[in-house]
Each structure stands twice: as structure tokens, then as C-alpha cells.
Amino acid sequence: MADQALHSILEQMTLDEKIAQFMQLATPFFEGAEEEGEITGPMAEMGITEEIVRNSGSVLGASGAKEVRNIQEAHLRNNRLGIPLLIMADIVHGFKTIFPVPLAIGCSWDMELAEKSSEIAAREASISGVHVTFAPMVDLVRDPRWGRVMESTGEDPFLNSEFARAFVKGFQGKNLAEDTDRVAACVKHFAAYGAAEGGRDYNTVDMSERQLREMYLPAYKAALDEGCEMVMTAFNTVDGIPASGNKKLVRDLLRDEWGFDGILISDWGAVKELIPHGVADGEKEAAEKAMKAGVDIEMMTTCYVQHLKELVEGGSVSEELIDEAVLRILTLKKKLGLFEHPHRGADEKREQEVIMSEEHRDAARELAVKSCVLLKNDKVLPLQAGKKIALIGPFAQNGDILGPWAWKGSREKAVQLYEGIAKRAGLESLSSAKGCDVAGGTEEELKEALALAEEAEVVILALGESSEMSGEAGSRSDIRLPEVQRELLAAISKLGKPTVVVLFNGRPLDLTEVSHRADAVLEAWFPGTEGGHAIADLLYGFENPSGRLTMSFPHNVGQVPVYYNCFNTGRPQGAPDAQERYVSQYLDIPNEALYPFGYGLSYSSFTYEEPVLSNKTLKAGETIDVTVRITNTSEREGEETVQLYVRDLSGEVVRPLKELKDFVKLTFKPGETKEVNFTLREEQLRYHHSDLQFASDPGEFIVFVGPNSAEVKEQSFTLVK
């Protein structure tokens, strides 16, 4: 369909029909839905008429080939111009085959597997009738109190940007019209939602524009540079204005400066929330501000359909703005091929053949293995076959390992830890008890667990958070394990048995007590459908841990936010002339994280020689090669993530102590030495100055190479202009 055809449709549309394209309603509003008619009351309450539904542009939360086809067919019968619906849903880390949560995927540092996970998610979703996924979420995160850190890939703008690109490529492929196994991606949440004050969801964000551009915007830009079709506004304020009504953020930066001409959708109810935020005195003003800011689709509130017509007829909003937004929506429908093939990839037969296929589950298992991070190991792991194991804890036999946003995932079909360990250890070597629930327990449960532990040679404690304790609206001020689980750990540790803690959670936790009491700690996150198999593979040494943290773990919540790429102070701890007390420090804990960015152990061991620079001077247009020799000093083949950081010692504004600039994942055979080479360019040293100019400064820099952000070897060089 040519662009002229879209303009022809637009010319035939009434103003009411145009505005209705901006309305996104949940599935039960639509004829043909399996739950159709269940929200008749809310329809009346919201002022939604049958005419609005007939002309609506998109559906939220429909899935299943049969249901989606029924909805689309009914809609095309009822819509005067035969404009198809867009079917949108939250496919965040898998559709029915659930992969690890995105924060865990980040810990894989593996872009190919990340892309593959979103490609598989897109295939399953598209076959089930979905056209658009509300992913990837690329918000930079530094505060583990915020439950939605599980949706991000971490605290580093460079790494987040790489994952943003990988996810978009996986979801969208190269041609949405031709490849119906792909879906359009919607990057979120624009912008800086990850900086909500106090880690409290929906809360205020307040930062300088320089900080916004330096740390928080790069990953959104990377997703758009990869061709991401949609953007979702954030719930939070940016510089005192909620994102959904923020003209400077959306119209000026996103649309004009960055040139984004795709669809901008509000998050659930965010347009109407301009009222409680205090920047609109009612729905009419909220509609005006959101439309002028550049929001095209209003999710699940009715400010647009109730008030835009009046605003246009009164001259407050130009019909040209309305037409631009409608054309963006029609254009995406064209890109997806919906005018010619309104049912697109929806296929009941393929649903049965493809969804949760062995191939998909194998991919989920592989990514779960790569995402787990070994935090501690006092010569307990890998476990030896034949050892008598007591598997204890609320996650020992619990299907709640998919995590938040596993919308269509099945806990019943998830491989529990008990199942995975039984396969590796054998039932004759394995006993199991709950010990307690996630947040409560009884004396009888504890006694049963202790009795089994007494008889065992090794205790595996499966501890963590329930899915409901993280994700959206899952903010927590106390990020330790729940008290009952800490008591279980304390009681088990008194037995003196080798104890391995396996953690299921969606955020970095305060693990100070856990680390002190356990002999080994494996951070499994919410590992997804194949979690039990993947963890057992690691515990028994069939796989070698290779995950590396992308978000720092604090000593306790009072240290939050703690992140590796922080600024120095005028009185830094450890400076040569520092006085013992009067420096920037805590009196009761270290400044540094308990487990830093980039950290993770392996069953292999590696040594790094001093890095060598090809030149001590870098000029614009030239490069410096950074070479380091690394040796696997163990008898086990292993994968190492070699990380390159840079520090600008004197900038026009304060620069971070370290910034990740590159990394490489390499497999080393036992005893093997490899020479790893990185190339540094002047462009990698640029940053936003006080006037927001993006440039580098001449002067001295330090380059660091190591296995994580804390354990590094360094050399210096000078940038000359």
C-alpha cells in the first residue's frame, strides 16, 4: 500500500474516527474477545461507546490466534473504512517459553543470546496474534529498591545500549511486512524512569539535563537507531513535567532533535495522571498537553476521545497535529502488512507446533545458564555425584521462578529446582523440605528441614523473593531476604554442613548475612521456564558459571544507590593526603559494593598480565591498541568476560571513576594463554559538557582491563588535540 493510499484513508476519516485511532482499550472491550462484555460497567463509567470501540486503533493484551482473529474479523466488519487493529502486549522476556528476566539476561553479557531470546519471544507472540510488544525496557537503574530493575539490563549506559540494539533486532528482524514471525518493538520508559526517587515506583525524577543525556538517554537512542518502531512514555516527571505532557522531552528532543517519526504511546493511564501530578486541571487540559507534547496513543484512559474534538474545534489543537498522529499509526499498520493481511502471523496450527518447542526450551536453558552469577564458592562447587543432598527452602519445589512480566508463562510447565537436581543427582541421593514459605513458616517446617540437613552431606538452600515482591509496584525498603528465610539459613549454618545458597530474585539484594553464612552463593535471578535444569547443570559442573553482574550489590540498603561509574569527591577515601576521618565515607561499611559491577566467579581461574598500549598518545582520527595477555590457570575450560574501562582524570565537568568502553567474551582451554586486543578511539572519550556539547578534552586518561570493575590493571595515556 503506497503512502498515497494512507493519505486517501485519512482524507475519508471523520474527526471522530481519527481521534478514536488514539484510543487503546483492553481486550474485553472488543467483540470477539473470549471475555467480551465482562466490563460493560467500566465502559459506561469511562464514557466508552460502541462507536468508539468500533473505531479504536489498538487492543491491549489480546493473544491466542483464535481470539485475535475473532476480534480482528469483528472489528473489520464494524469499522466503516476497514482499518485493522494493532494488537499490543507486554512480551518482556518471553511469551510462553519464558527466558530469564532482563536483568539476568544482562548478566550474560551475550548479545547473540539476548537477540535470540527476543526473536523466539516474537515468533511465539506473533503466531498467537500479537503485533507489538512493549519491550525492551532500557531504563538505566542504580537503586535496587525499585522493583522494576528486573526489567532493565543494569547500571551502565554503554552495556544497556548494546542490549537495547540486540533486543530490537530480535523482535523486529529486517522487514516486519515480510517476516510475520517478528513483532514491532516499543522501547520504554521514556525517559529516566529508572531514577525514581527512593526507588519508589511512579515517583519523581529530578536530574540535570547533562546527567540525563550522559547516562539515561543513550540506551533509548540506541534502540531507535536500530529502527525501533515505538516509544512508551514514562510515568515519572522529567525536570518537573510528567513525561506524557513534556513537550521539551518528547516533541523537541525525541521528535525534532532525534528525528523519531514513529508512534509514541502513553503508559497505562499516564495521560490522565497529568491531573494528580498537578500540571493539568482536568482531562481536557491533560489531552491538550499530551497531544501537543507528541503522544499518539492514550492507553486505557479517555482524555483524547472525550476532549480532543472540542479542542480542535475550539482552535486549541490543530487538526494538522491530529493528522500527523493518525498517519503514524496507519504507517505502522502498513509496515506490519495489516491492510493486506489483517490476521498477519496468527496461526492456530503453528501455535501447537512452535510454542514451547524443544528448540525454544533449549534456548531458554542456555540463556539461563549464561545468566546465573556465582558470587561465592569456598571449594564446595561443583558438587560431586553421589553426595547426599538436602534441598531445602521455599524455592526447592516452587514454580514461581518465571518472575514478573511472564504474562503467558506457565509455572506448572517450569522446571523446578528439585526436578533439575533430581535429574543430575538421582532421587536416591536427594531429599527435600520447604523449611519455610517465602515470608512465613512454622516450627514443624523448620524441624523437618533441620532433620534432613543433619542426614545430608551438602545442603542446598533455595531462597529468594516471590515474583510479586519485585516488578511493577514491587518497591521494597528492606532488600534483605525475608526474616524467616534468614532464620532458616542461620539454623542450617549452625549444623556445620557445606551449604550452597541458590537465590531467586528480581533485584540485587543485601547479601551480607547470606555471604557470611553460606559456603557458596549462586545468583539465579528468576531464570525462566528451564531454570531448574540450568541451575542443576551449573551446580554439578556440567556447565561452568560465566555470568557477570550488571548491577552492583550493596552491603546494605543504607548504601543505596551504589554503582561503579560514580564520581569522585573533593575528599575521596584513600587519597594520599586524606585525613583519617574527614573524607567521604561510611563509618560502618565500605564505600564500595559488596559485589561490584562486572563481578562473577567461575570454576576456572584466570590471570591477567599488565596491559600494553601501542602508543602513549592518542590523537583525533587515530587509535590506541590496548593488549593484555590472559591465562587460564585452571584445569577447567572456562569463559572469561574481559572488560575495558577508561577514566578521564580532568574534564570540564567531573567524570566517573570508571566507564565501561568495551568487552569481549572468550573461551579458554585449560592452561591456555590468549592475547586480547582492544582498540580505543577518541570518539569513545567524548562526553556532554556543561553547555551540552558532546566532545572530548585533551589530557591524561587511565585505561583499565580486568575481570570486573574492581579488579583491574591499568595504564595511562594522553589525548592530544
C-alpha positions as a printed Julia matrix, in Angstrom:
721×3 Matrix{Float64}:
   0.0     0.0    0.0
   1.52    3.29  -1.09
   1.74    6.31   1.19
  -0.81    7.99  -1.03
  -3.26    5.25  -0.09
  -2.76    6.1    3.59
  -3.45    9.77   2.85
  -6.55    8.67   0.97
  -7.79    6.8    4.06
  -7.0     9.81   6.22
  -8.99   12.1    3.93
 -12.04    9.85   4.26
 -11.92    9.77   8.06
 -14.11   11.97  10.19
 -12.53   13.81  13.09
 -14.17   11.35  15.49
 -12.71    8.41  13.57
  -9.27    9.96  13.61
  -9.33   10.57  17.35
 -10.61    7.06  18.04
  -7.41    5.7   16.46
  -5.61    7.12  19.51
  -7.68    5.01  21.91
  -6.13    1.82  23.24
  -8.53   -0.43  25.13
  -8.1    -3.76  26.89
  -9.24   -6.96  25.17
 -12.64   -7.45  26.87
 -13.98   -4.23  25.32
 -13.96   -5.84  21.88
 -16.43   -8.09  20.12
 -14.93  -11.5   19.58
 -12.89  -11.48  22.78
 -13.19  -14.54  24.99
 -14.05  -12.3   27.96
 -16.21   -9.94  25.9
 -18.81   -8.0   27.82
 -17.34   -8.53  31.26
 -16.54   -4.84  31.62
 -19.77   -3.29  30.45
 -19.92   -1.3   33.69
 -16.43    0.15  33.3
 -17.23    1.01  29.67
 -20.13    3.19  30.77
 -18.12    4.63  33.62
 -15.29    5.59  31.25
 -17.69    7.04  28.7
 -16.73    4.41  26.11
 -19.4     3.95  23.48
 -19.76    1.17  20.93
 -18.84    3.7   18.25
 -15.52    4.45  19.98
 -14.77    0.74  20.23
 -15.62    0.26  16.53
 -13.16    2.99  15.58
 -10.41    2.28  18.1
  -6.94    1.81  16.75
  -5.41   -0.79  19.03
  -6.02   -3.53  21.57
  -4.11   -4.16  24.78
  -3.49   -7.7   25.98
  -5.16   -9.89  23.35
  -3.4   -13.13  22.46
  -4.13  -16.55  21.09
  -4.57  -16.92  17.35
  -8.25  -17.82  17.59
  -9.21  -14.92  19.84
  -7.19  -12.36  17.9
  -8.63  -13.49  14.57
 -12.16  -13.26  16.01
 -11.52   -9.75  17.34
  -9.98   -8.56  14.08
 -12.75  -10.05  11.93
 -15.47   -8.47  14.07
 -13.66   -5.15  14.02
 -13.27   -5.15  10.24
 -16.98   -5.88   9.87
 -17.84   -2.96  12.11
 -15.23   -0.38  11.11
 -16.54    1.86   8.32
 -13.22    2.12   6.5
 -11.93   -1.36   7.32
  -8.9    -0.12   9.26
  -7.37   -3.06  11.11
  -6.49   -3.09  14.78
  -3.0    -3.17  16.22
  -2.68   -5.94  18.83
  -0.22   -4.98  21.58
   1.02   -6.77  24.69
   3.85   -6.95  27.24
   6.18   -9.62  25.89
   9.13   -8.71  28.1
  11.27  -11.86  28.49
   9.36  -14.49  26.6
   5.82  -15.27  25.53
   5.14  -18.82  26.72
   8.71  -20.02  26.66
   9.99  -17.76  29.43
  13.6   -16.65  29.44
  15.42  -15.19  32.45
  14.31  -11.7   33.46
  16.14   -8.93  31.54
  18.43   -8.07  34.47
  19.59  -11.68  34.39
  19.96  -11.6   30.61
  22.17   -8.56  31.11
  24.44  -10.67  33.33
  25.1   -12.97  30.37
  26.92  -10.14  28.54
  25.86  -12.14  25.46
  24.23  -10.09  22.7
  23.65  -13.06  20.4
  21.66  -14.95  23.02
  19.78  -11.79  24.0
  18.79  -11.25  20.39
  17.81  -14.91  20.05
  15.6   -14.7   23.15
  13.62  -11.79  21.75
  13.42  -13.44  18.33
  11.86  -16.53  19.91
   9.54  -14.38  22.03
   8.47  -12.53  18.88
   7.84  -15.78  16.99
   5.61  -17.21  19.71
   3.78  -13.91  20.22
   3.21  -13.29  16.51
   1.87  -16.8   15.92
  -0.56  -16.01  18.74
  -1.67  -12.82  17.02
   0.39  -10.11  18.73
   1.75   -7.29  16.55
   3.6    -5.07  19.05
   5.48   -5.8   22.25
   6.06   -3.23  24.99
   9.77   -4.04  25.16
  12.66   -3.58  25.51
  12.77   -1.64  28.77
  16.15    0.11  28.71
  15.93    2.36  31.77
  19.31    2.73  33.48
  18.99    1.53  37.08
  21.0     2.22  40.21
  18.52    1.66  43.02
  17.6    -1.95  43.82
  14.7    -0.8   46.0
  12.86   -0.14  42.72
  11.11   -3.36  41.73
  11.39   -2.71  38.02
  15.16   -3.07  37.96
  14.39   -6.66  36.9
  13.21   -5.31  33.53
  16.46   -3.45  32.83
  19.89   -4.76  31.93
  21.7    -2.7   34.54
  23.6     0.39  35.59
  25.85    1.05  32.6
  24.77    3.19  29.61
  27.1     1.51  27.11
  26.08   -2.04  28.01
  22.39   -1.1   28.18
  22.7     0.38  24.69
  24.21   -2.82  23.31
  21.38   -4.88  24.78
  18.79   -2.4   23.51
  20.05   -2.94  19.98
  20.11   -6.72  20.39
  16.55   -6.91  21.71
  15.17   -4.65  18.95
  16.91   -6.71  16.26
  15.48   -9.88  17.73
  11.95   -8.59  17.99
  11.73   -6.8   14.64
  14.1    -8.54  12.24
  14.69   -6.73   8.95
  11.22   -6.45   7.41
   8.05   -6.6    9.5
   5.76   -6.98   6.49
   7.63   -9.95   5.04
   8.71  -11.65   8.26
   5.47  -12.3   10.11
   7.35  -14.17  12.84
   8.55  -10.79  14.14
   6.76   -8.05  16.05
   7.24   -4.29  16.33
   9.2    -3.23  19.41
   8.31   -0.39  21.76
  11.23    0.95  23.79
  10.38    2.17  27.28
  10.09    4.11  29.53
  10.95    7.49  28.04
  12.68    8.87  29.99
  14.78    8.21  33.09
  12.13    6.15  34.87
  14.94    4.17  36.5
  15.92    7.2   38.59
  12.68    7.38  40.6
  13.4     8.94  43.99
  13.76    6.48  46.85
  13.34    3.57  44.47
   9.58    4.06  44.8
   7.58    3.23  41.72
   5.85    6.05  39.81
   7.86    8.57  41.84
   9.54   11.84  40.88
  12.74   12.03  38.84
  14.84   15.16  39.11
  18.25   15.48  37.47
  20.29   17.8   35.31
  19.88   17.64  31.56
  23.59   16.82  31.3
  23.16   13.76  33.53
  20.05   12.77  31.6
  21.92   12.87  28.3
  25.08   11.29  29.65
  23.67    8.28  31.48
  19.96    7.79  30.85
  19.26    8.65  27.21
  21.89    6.59  25.31
  20.05    3.27  25.5
  16.79    4.75  24.19
  18.72    6.34  21.33
  20.45    3.05  20.56
  17.08    1.27  20.3
  15.79    3.95  17.93
  18.97    3.85  15.85
  18.27    0.13  15.44
  14.86    1.02  13.99
  12.57    0.52  16.99
   9.07    1.38  15.8
   7.52    2.73  19.0
   8.33    4.56  22.22
   6.39    4.49  25.51
   6.35    7.48  27.83
   7.35    7.05  31.46
   5.11    7.63  34.48
   7.63    9.96  36.11
   8.36   13.64  35.85
  11.4    14.92  33.96
  12.57   18.36  35.04
   9.29   18.95  36.85
   6.98   17.89  33.99
   5.41   14.42  33.62
   6.83   12.66  30.57
   3.43   12.25  28.87
   2.94   16.02  28.8
   6.57   17.04  28.45
   6.94   18.94  25.18
  10.66   19.59  25.65
  11.37   15.91  26.22
   9.07   14.44  23.6
   8.35   16.95  20.84
  11.65   18.82  20.99
  14.16   16.09  21.85
  12.62   12.8   20.74
  10.87   14.01  17.6
  12.77   17.1   16.43
  16.33   16.51  17.65
  16.43   12.73  17.24
  14.06   12.61  14.26
  11.8     9.88  15.65
   8.67    9.7   13.49
   7.18    6.51  14.9
   4.33    6.05  17.37
   4.57    7.39  20.9
   2.23    5.66  23.34
   1.5     6.58  26.92
   1.94    4.05  29.68
  -1.28    2.77  31.31
  -3.39    5.78  32.29
  -0.45    8.19  32.14
  -2.25   10.92  30.18
  -4.98   11.26  32.79
  -2.32   11.14  35.5
  -1.22   14.61  34.43
  -4.06   15.71  36.71
  -2.82   14.23  40.03
   0.72   15.18  39.04
  -0.55   18.74  39.19
   0.08   20.02  35.65
  -3.48   19.75  34.31
  -6.69   20.91  35.95
  -8.79   18.27  34.23
  -8.97   15.74  31.41
  -9.35   18.42  28.74
  -6.08   20.12  29.64
  -4.4    16.75  30.02
  -5.46   15.83  26.48
  -4.21   19.15  25.11
  -0.82   18.89  26.79
  -0.25   15.26  25.82
  -1.2    15.82  22.18
   0.96   18.93  21.88
   3.83   17.05  23.52
   3.54   14.35  20.86
   1.75   11.39  22.46
  -0.13    9.48  19.73
  -1.89    6.68  21.6
  -3.54    7.02  25.0
  -3.55    3.75  26.89
  -6.68    2.97  28.92
  -7.89    6.48  29.69
 -10.26    8.59  27.62
  -8.94   12.15  27.68
  -8.39   12.14  23.92
 -11.71   10.64  22.79
 -13.68   12.81  25.2
 -11.95   16.16  24.62
  -9.75   16.37  21.52
 -12.62   17.11  19.16
 -13.65   20.07  21.28
 -10.03   21.24  21.46
  -9.7    21.06  17.67
 -12.98   22.8   17.01
 -12.06   25.49  19.54
  -8.69   26.09  17.9
  -6.55   24.97  20.86
  -5.2    21.94  18.98
  -4.64   21.99  15.23
  -6.14   19.22  13.12
  -2.71   19.0   11.48
  -1.36   17.54  14.74
  -4.21   15.04  14.74
  -3.5    14.04  11.15
   0.23   13.57  11.83
  -0.53   11.22  14.71
  -3.1     9.23  12.73
  -0.64    8.82   9.84
   1.98    7.45  12.22
  -0.5     4.82  13.42
  -1.61    3.93   9.9
   2.02    3.75   8.77
   2.87    1.11  11.37
  -0.18   -0.89  10.36
   1.09   -0.72   6.8
   4.62   -1.75   7.82
   3.17   -4.8    9.55
   1.21   -5.67   6.41
  -2.13   -5.49   8.22
  -4.09   -3.81   5.43
  -3.36   -6.74   3.11
  -3.15   -9.44   5.8
  -5.09   -8.29   8.87
  -4.55  -11.63  10.65
  -0.82  -11.46   9.9
   1.0   -14.31  11.68
  -1.89  -15.59  13.79
  -1.99  -19.33  13.16
  -3.7   -21.86  15.42
  -1.91  -24.84  13.88
   1.56  -23.3   14.27
   0.72  -22.37  17.86
   0.62  -26.06  18.68
   3.81  -26.84  16.76
   6.07  -23.92  17.65
   5.2   -22.52  21.07
   7.36  -24.02  23.83
   9.04  -26.28  21.3
  12.15  -28.21  22.27
  14.25  -25.73  20.31
  12.79  -22.81  22.26
  13.21  -24.5   25.62
  16.83  -25.37  24.78
  17.5   -21.71  24.05
  15.89  -20.7   27.35
  18.06  -23.24  29.17
  21.23  -21.98  27.51
  20.49  -18.37  28.37
  19.59  -19.29  31.96
  22.98  -21.0   32.32
  24.76  -17.9   30.98
  22.73  -15.53  33.19
  23.42  -17.11  36.6
  26.22  -15.45  38.56
  28.41  -17.37  41.0
  29.01  -14.88  43.82
  30.89  -17.08  46.3
  32.48  -20.52  46.26
  34.6   -21.87  49.09
  35.56  -25.08  47.28
  32.05  -26.51  47.55
  31.05  -26.32  43.9
  30.8   -28.09  41.59
  29.03  -30.83  43.57
  30.26  -34.37  43.28
  27.93  -37.05  42.01
  26.73  -39.37  44.72
  26.85  -36.79  47.52
  23.76  -36.93  49.71
  21.89  -33.66  49.13
  19.25  -31.93  51.24
  17.41  -29.42  49.06
  15.67  -27.0   51.41
  13.84  -23.71  51.12
  10.71  -22.07  49.73
  12.03  -22.37  46.15
  13.08  -26.02  46.38
   9.87  -27.18  44.72
   8.31  -23.93  43.55
   7.23  -22.97  40.05
   7.45  -19.28  40.92
  10.73  -18.94  39.07
   9.49  -17.13  35.96
   9.5   -13.67  37.52
   7.3   -10.64  36.84
   6.01   -9.98  33.3
   5.88  -13.68  32.47
   2.38  -12.93  31.18
   1.61  -16.18  29.35
   4.21  -18.3   31.1
   3.15  -21.43  32.93
   4.53  -22.11  36.4
   3.28  -25.68  36.04
   5.47  -26.17  32.96
   8.51  -24.51  34.52
  11.31  -26.86  35.56
  11.58  -26.55  39.33
  14.93  -26.77  41.07
  14.04  -30.15  42.62
  13.34  -31.61  39.19
  16.62  -30.35  37.79
  18.73  -31.59  40.7
  16.95  -34.96  40.77
  17.94  -35.46  37.16
  21.59  -34.78  37.94
  21.89  -36.27  41.45
  19.35  -39.08  41.28
  16.37  -39.38  43.58
  18.23  -41.79  45.86
  20.73  -39.02  46.73
  18.16  -36.26  47.19
  15.81  -35.27  49.99
  13.79  -32.1   50.14
  11.82  -29.93  52.55
  10.38  -26.46  52.34
  11.71  -25.22  55.67
   9.5   -22.14  55.39
   7.45  -20.17  52.92
   8.84  -17.06  51.22
   7.68  -14.78  54.04
   6.38  -17.11  56.78
   6.78  -20.53  58.28
   6.11  -22.93  61.15
   8.25  -24.69  63.75
   7.29  -28.02  62.21
   8.6   -26.97  58.78
  11.89  -25.81  60.31
  12.32  -29.04  62.32
  11.7   -31.18  59.25
  14.29  -29.2   57.29
  16.9   -29.43  60.03
  16.38  -33.18  60.34
  17.0   -33.67  56.62
  20.02  -31.36  56.73
  21.52  -33.38  59.58
  21.48  -36.5   57.4
  22.89  -34.81  54.32
  26.45  -34.28  53.15
  25.62  -30.99  51.42
  22.71  -28.61  51.93
  21.31  -26.58  49.03
  19.16  -23.71  50.26
  16.77  -22.31  47.64
  15.9   -18.82  48.89
  14.63  -15.55  47.47
  11.73  -13.26  46.67
   8.35  -14.16  45.23
   7.58  -12.67  41.83
   5.16  -10.24  43.47
   8.0    -8.79  45.57
   9.63   -7.21  42.51
   8.47   -5.89  39.15
   6.0    -3.03  38.74
   4.72   -1.7   42.08
   7.24   -4.01  43.77
   9.35   -1.42  45.59
  10.96   -2.54  48.86
  12.77   -0.52  51.52
  14.33   -3.65  53.05
  16.16   -5.6   50.37
  17.36   -8.42  52.58
  15.84  -11.86  52.31
  12.63  -12.06  54.35
  13.33  -12.65  58.04
  12.02  -16.22  58.12
  14.46  -17.21  55.37
  17.38  -15.59  57.19
  16.4   -17.55  60.29
  16.33  -20.77  58.25
  19.8   -20.0   56.88
  21.12  -19.25  60.36
  19.74  -22.51  61.75
  21.15  -24.58  58.87
  24.56  -22.92  59.05
  24.92  -23.93  62.73
  24.96  -27.58  61.63
  28.34  -27.07  60.02
  27.33  -28.73  56.76
  28.67  -27.4   53.44
  25.86  -25.03  52.43
  25.08  -23.7   48.96
  22.55  -20.86  48.64
  20.7   -20.54  45.33
  18.89  -17.21  45.03
  15.7   -16.49  43.08
  15.04  -12.76  42.89
  14.46   -9.8   40.61
  16.83   -7.25  42.15
  20.23   -7.02  43.83
  19.74   -7.94  47.48
  21.6    -7.14  50.67
  23.5   -10.43  50.88
  25.95   -9.53  53.64
  24.48  -12.1   56.04
  23.99  -14.69  53.32
  27.57  -14.31  52.14
  28.85  -14.68  55.7
  26.89  -17.86  56.46
  26.93  -19.73  53.14
  29.88  -21.6   51.63
  28.69  -20.88  48.1
  26.17  -18.45  46.64
  24.68  -18.75  43.16
  22.56  -15.82  41.96
  19.99  -17.46  39.68
  17.59  -14.47  39.45
  14.21  -15.55  38.03
  15.69  -17.95  35.48
  12.59  -18.82  33.46
  10.99  -21.97  32.1
  14.16  -24.07  32.11
  15.54  -22.67  35.36
  15.75  -25.95  37.3
  17.73  -27.68  34.58
  20.1   -24.74  34.08
  20.89  -24.38  37.8
  21.48  -28.11  38.24
  23.82  -28.07  35.24
  25.86  -25.38  37.0
  25.79  -26.87  40.47
  27.04  -30.24  39.22
  29.64  -28.8   36.87
  28.04  -29.83  33.58
  28.23  -26.11  32.83
  30.8   -23.6   34.04
  29.41  -20.35  35.54
  30.15  -17.35  33.31
  27.59  -14.7   34.33
  28.86  -11.27  35.41
  26.83   -8.7   37.35
  25.48   -5.67  35.52
  24.12   -4.09  38.69
  26.09   -3.69  41.91
  25.04   -5.47  45.12
  25.18   -3.25  48.24
  26.48   -4.08  51.71
  23.1    -2.85  52.99
  20.23   -0.69  51.88
  21.72    2.41  53.51
  24.45    2.37  50.87
  21.94    2.65  48.0
  22.38    3.89  45.35
  25.78    2.26  44.87
  27.15    1.93  41.35
  30.58    1.55  39.79
  30.58    4.59  37.48
  30.23    7.15  40.26
  32.06   10.47  40.64
  34.99   11.18  42.9
  34.68   13.81  45.65
  36.95   16.58  46.83
  37.75   14.4   49.83
  37.97   10.9   48.42
  38.59    7.97  50.69
  42.17    6.68  50.35
  43.68    9.86  48.88
  47.39   10.29  49.82
  46.77   13.48  51.84
  43.39   12.44  53.26
  42.73   12.74  56.96
  41.51    9.54  58.59
  38.0    10.78  59.4
  37.24   13.77  57.22
  36.77   12.01  53.91
  33.69   10.86  52.02
  32.95    7.52  53.65
  30.66    5.46  55.83
  31.85    4.7   59.33
  30.27    1.25  59.4
  30.61   -0.21  55.89
  32.92    0.22  52.88
  32.07    2.73  50.16
  32.36    0.04  47.52
  29.7    -2.54  46.65
  29.66   -5.95  48.29
  29.64   -7.45  44.78
  30.59   -4.88  42.11
  29.55   -4.35  38.51
  31.15   -6.93  36.23
  31.8    -9.4   39.05
  31.26  -13.13  38.83
  33.19  -16.3   39.63
  33.91  -19.4   37.55
  35.12  -22.93  38.11
  38.14  -21.8   36.08
  40.74  -19.27  37.22
  42.45  -16.61  35.15
  45.48  -14.37  35.5
  45.91  -11.03  33.75
  49.28   -9.61  32.78
  49.89   -5.88  32.68
  48.13   -4.25  29.72
  50.34   -2.83  26.97
  49.45    0.29  24.96
  50.56    0.68  21.36
  51.06    4.37  21.99
  51.06    6.68  24.98
  49.48    9.47  22.95
  46.11    9.48  21.21
  45.2    11.98  18.51
  41.86   12.56  16.81
  41.45   10.2   13.88
  44.0     7.77  15.3
  43.69    4.81  17.67
  45.49    3.14  20.55
  45.62   -0.62  20.81
  45.28   -1.99  24.33
  46.67   -5.5   24.57
  46.58   -7.84  27.55
  47.68  -11.47  27.92
  45.3   -13.67  29.9
  45.93  -17.23  31.02
  43.54  -19.91  32.22
  45.48  -21.2   35.21
  43.0   -23.97  35.99
  42.33  -27.45  34.67
  38.82  -26.49  33.55
  37.82  -24.89  30.26
  36.08  -21.61  31.0
  34.65  -18.46  29.53
  36.02  -15.09  30.65
  34.43  -11.68  30.1
  37.36   -9.3   29.65
  36.33   -5.74  30.44
  37.89   -2.43  29.35
  37.29    0.75  31.36
  38.54    4.32  30.98
  38.85    7.28  33.35
  39.23   10.9   32.27
  41.38   12.41  35.03
  40.5    16.04  34.33
  37.38   17.06  32.46
  35.43   20.27  32.03
  32.9    18.64  34.35
  33.51   15.82  36.84
  33.96   12.46  35.16
  33.2     8.96  36.51
  35.89    6.93  38.26
  35.49    4.3   35.55
  33.42    3.93  32.39
  32.95    0.67  30.53
  34.07    1.19  26.93
  34.37   -2.34  25.56
  34.37   -6.02  26.49
  34.92   -9.39  24.9
  33.83  -12.91  25.91
  36.4   -15.6   25.2
  36.64  -19.32  25.91
  39.97  -20.57  27.25
  41.12  -24.18  27.31
  42.93  -25.38  30.45
  46.32  -23.66  30.65
  45.69  -21.62  27.51
  47.01  -18.07  27.13
  45.36  -15.61  24.78
  46.32  -12.12  23.77
  43.27   -9.87  23.91
  43.29   -6.65  21.92
  41.03   -3.62  22.28
  41.11   -0.51  20.1
  40.49    2.89  21.69
  39.3     5.84  19.61
  38.96    9.5   20.51
  35.2     9.27  19.96
  34.94    6.91  22.93
  36.29    9.65  25.21
  33.6    12.19  24.39
  31.01   13.3   26.91
  28.45   16.05  27.47
  29.99   19.25  28.72
  28.27   21.88  30.84
  26.9    23.51  27.68
  25.77   20.02  26.5
  28.38   19.97  23.74
  29.44   16.38  23.08
  33.23   16.4   22.86
  36.45   15.13  24.43
  39.05   17.09  26.38
  42.81   16.82  25.92
  44.69   15.5   28.9
  45.57   12.35  30.8
  43.41    9.23  30.85
  43.7     5.88  32.59
  42.71    2.67  30.84
  41.8    -0.34  32.98
  41.49   -4.0   31.99
  40.16   -6.73  34.23
  37.52   -9.36  35.01
  35.27   -6.82  36.75
  35.12   -3.12  37.6
  37.03   -3.51  40.88
  39.89   -5.91  39.99
  41.76   -4.18  37.19
  45.22   -3.47  35.89
  45.9    -0.03  34.47
  47.98    2.1   32.12
  47.81    5.79  31.28
  47.8     7.71  28.04
  47.36   11.31  26.91
  44.79   12.68  24.49
  46.31   15.39  22.3
  44.33   17.75  20.11
